[in-house]
Structure formats: C-alpha cells, structure tokens
Amino acid sequence: MGSVAEQMVEVLSQAGVERVYGVVGDSLNPVVDAVRRAEGISWVHVRNEEAGAFAAAAEAELTGRLAVCAGSCGPGNTHLIQGLYDAQRSGVPVLALASHIPSGQIGTGFFQETHPERVFTDCSSFCEMVSTPAQLPRLLRVAVQHALGAPGVSVLVFPGDVAALPAAGPTGSSHFLTEQAVAAPPWGQVRALAEALDGAGTVALFCGAGARGAHEEVMKLAATVYAPVGHSLRGKEHIQFDNPFDVGMSGLLGYGACHEALHEADLVLLLGTDFPYDSFLPQRRVIQVDHDATRLGRRVPLELAVHGDVSATLRAVLPLLAQRTDRGFLDGMLARHARALENVVGAYTRDIERHTPVHPEYVAAVLDEVAADDAVFTVDTGMCNVWAARYLTPNGRRRVIGSFLHGSMANALPHAIGAQLAFPGRQVVSMSGDGGLGMLLGELLTVAKHRLPVKTVVFNNGALGMIKLEMLVSGYPEWGIDNGDVDYAAIARAAGIPAKRVTDPAKVRDVLVEALERPGPALVDVVTDPNALAVPPHITAAQVKGLALAAGRTVLSGGVGKMIDLARSNLRNIPRP
C-alpha cells in the first residue's frame, strides 16, 4: 500500500500535476523520494522556495491547471509566502506542501519550529494539517478541490515523520474539477442594466482580467452604445487588441484618454475588474459586472450591481439595447486619446541612436517588435510594469503576467521558469529590473541547471526606479535606491548562460534578435537611463508640487510604442458625414 508520501504523490498525479517546485529538506525527504520514484511527475529544483511558489503561480495562470510547490519545515516553507500571496491574489490554483517538524516535538520550541497552519492562513483559501495517516487521501483531495474551485491557494501541512508512515488505506480515485460553471446573471439585473445603458447620455467601459474571453461581446457593446473602452493592466491583453474603441489605461501606469473618458461619461460600466485604485475611478453613476459577488461595490458606490460572467452578461443584454446614432462622445475621446499619445511618443524616439544611457522605452518597443506573436512575457514589479503596459502590443495570443495585484519584487524570472516548463516550445521572455533580478539572482542558476530557453532582458538602470519616482512625487530626495553598477551579463555567463551587455542603443535590436533566436537560455543586460521615469496621465496638485520640490531630475512621461499607430488608425476609421 506504500507510505503516506507515496499516497500524496499518487493523488497529485490523479489531479494532473506534472511537477513540484521546491528545495529539498529533511522533513520533505519522504515526499521528494516518492516523487523520484513516481512516473509522470518530476521535482523542479529551484534556489529559493519563494521562486518555486512564483513558478507554480505562473504555470497555474497560463494553464488553468493545479500547480504545486513545496517547502521543508520552518524557513523552507515560510520562504513560500511571497509567491503564495501572489497566487492567491491573482486567483490561480496552487497547492503548497508545507512539511512540519516531527509530530512529537510540536509545541516544544523545537529546532525550526513554526506554526504553518497559522502562518499561511492569510495567503490561502484552505490551510489544514495532517496529523495521522487516516486523514489521507481525503484531506489532500479537499485541498486540491479548494485550490481548483476558489480558485486560489491551498496549503497542506504535514509533519515529516507522518509522511513517512505507512498509508492507512488504499488511495482509490476521485474526479477533480476541470471546468467551472459560468455565472449567468439574474434576468432582473439584465433588464436593469439594459435600461441604465439605454437611458444614459454617454457611456464608457472599463475592463479588467474578468473580461477574458469576452472580447467579441465587449466590442459589440461598445459599437452599440458608442462607448470608449479603457482597461486595467490585467485587462490589457484581453481587450486592447483589435479594438477601435480603445482609449488606453487608467491608474498609476496609465496612458491616453481613459481617465477622462471614465470621469466625463454619464455612466461607467466596470466589466470584470476589481481595480484597487479607487481614486482613479468616478464615484458616481457606476455599474459593475463581476462573476464574484464579493467584489461588487467594494471600490466605489454602485448604481447597479450585476452578478454574472462578463461574456454571459453582455450576450444577455445586447439584444435589449437600441443602436445609438450619436458618436460624438466616442469620437471626441478617440481624438483626445490620439493627442495624448502624440504628446509623449517622442520620449523614446528622439535621438535614440545617440542617447546613452539607452532609453528603456526604446528597449521595450524593440522587444515588442522582435518577440514572437505568441510570446509569454513575465514582468518585474516596478518600472518594467510601465514599459510592459505601454509598449507590449497584445494580439490575442501573447500573454503578459506579473505580480500585478500583490506587487512583489523579483517575480519575473521565477514566473518565467514556471511558464517555460509549462510550455517548453513557446518563447518566454522575462522583463527583469536590475532590482528584481538581484533579489532572486540565484534563479539564474535554476535556468542554467534545467537548460530552460528563458530569455531574460535586464532593464539595468542601477536603481529602484519606481521607488525613485514615488519619492519624487512625494517631494522626498532620492535616497537608498542605488543598486550599483552591476554587470549581470558577466554573472549570467559565469552561471553558464550566454549573455551580452548593451550600452549602445544602435546595438539593441541585433542583440535582442540574436538572444531570442538562440536555442536555450540567454540574457541581455541593457544599461538604461536611470532618469527615464513614467508619470501617470492624471496626477494631483500635491504630486506636481512634489515633483517641483524634487527638481533637478528629468522625469519623462514615457512613450507608448505601437499604440500611437492604433490611435491614429482609429481616428482614420471614424465615419465622416
């Protein structure tokens, strides 16, 4: 019948798990050895359990399937916390196996003792401890189903000695959730939504990650009520492509006319977004549609709350709407959007062949041009978020993932590891800041060890750029943000990864193309301008005052890559009387 650990691995295999990310340790040894002997499931050795949790989160987000990470007792499993918070807040199915000290020592202050069943409660939707073999396989199946059903993080805690005991009974089998039901909105809410949309003078749409799979319906709604369409960062990849109604993005990383459209419309419809920055949202005449009823109205007061899947809700309401004839509001916002982009596009195009250090905007724009049409981009928190938001062009096939809700540093390379293992034949590009890469630098060794064809592009400005900007807008002098002049290409080469350092903007394109086309891993370390920062499209008077107080620094509003071409195209397509 085997051991408890063998039973655990068998249940994971039944759930479709192909790999476990982690660092081996004594209390985990029974599980690690069971993985070693099992078929169809492998152990992925990372250098830090935090990276293992991030890698699992990326795999789960891209595949929709359960992904697993593990940590040994004490520091081993507490290292998981950062990546698990990221997975929980992103709503992706991850199971963490957290081994514990010997069961007879719990509560005695034993070596490496923590209380993981308490520690992980806030970053999971399920966290329980296995005390006896009789609790398995049932408790593990409950943990798996919680992760898949929430979706979110489940944590199974078990003392290492319990994992080594003989199983109490046969494993058997059980069917796990593979597809969730679609939340259909109540008919009364659909009719109320139709009445509100028809009764509003002007309408604007703001879409988040919950609009995934609803691109066609969103475009039909925008065409029916002539509404400008804005999006959050997580909504960008699902909404911006093939969108003649696009007015950009709102928020701290925003651009274009999205902010104006939301605040000047008579009615704003939030579609699948739990956008946290309520100061960027209008506080009146707002309707929200979300499949998760707990999110309705928690950012702004609502005129109407609609509980339902975005696609299903729009399919239900569209037949009830009258086709509008007045495009004035939409066309005016499209024109303002184009003007807003025209005013900042020169930030990365002017003197690019001579400007050193290299404009980071230019690097992102070139990367967008030369990367594969189905590339997966993983993006570090900080200024890399800005360059990804403004320069990566979505097309319905590309994916852009990051720690967009938890905002953890150092996520990009670990996310890339999980993405690449999940899709070994797909191009995966880590947009790493020098601060983020330095924080989990050991994961370059993970990439080298497993010969993962991850392409790491380092935006190396020698500073914590986003913190620098936050200091500037708050009126503080920059201090404590210097990362030093580090040659990450030399470090990568020492780890066995082909790498080049770029200081000449004229060489950026050729080096990026070479790295992307090379089989196996590659790293490009681009020395970028530390003064190239990005200011949101709408800032307060206090922030303007802060920038003035911190005079002496060049703050660029940032270009917008191919989005200016899209905006110009949309203007050309406006019907003329």
Beta strands, then each sheet from edge to edge (+ up, - down):
strand 1: 19-22
strand 2: 42-45
strand 3: 67-71
strand 4: 94-100
strand 5: 126-129
strand 6: 153-159
strand 7: 203-207
strand 8: 229-231
strand 9: 246-249
strand 10: 255-256
strand 11: 267-271
strand 12: 286-290
strand 13: 304-307
strand 14: 376-379
strand 15: 399-402
strand 16: 428-433
strand 17: 455-460
strand 18: 499-502
strand 19: 522-527
sheet 1: 2+ 1+ 3+ 4+ 6+ 5+
sheet 2: 10+ 9- 8- 7- 11- 12- 13-
sheet 3: 15+ 14+ 16+ 17+ 19+ 18+
end
